[in-house]
Amino acid sequence: MFVELLEKHQGQFLIFSGKFCGYCTAAKRFLDQKKLPYTEISFDSEPSQLREEVVEATHHRTVPVIFDLRTDERIFIGGFDELNKYPL
């Protein structure tokens, strides 16, 4: 499920988020301000298996979980703090 989502959203950023997440909102605003395309997938509306797969692959247990999929190299950025420092 997780790998398929990475493949499906190739060419943009992918944000895994959760309800009532201020850092998720901040990450989306940040990408909007930079005019960078992204897709948001809320863990709240997906099977729990997805979150388990993401945590297993990234060891990142909090949201947001952000990936840069603009190139063939799938880059796990981290959360909002890491996105803020990430070279765009």
Order of alpha helices (4+ residues) and beta strands (2+ residues): alpha-beta-alpha-beta-alpha-beta-beta-alpha
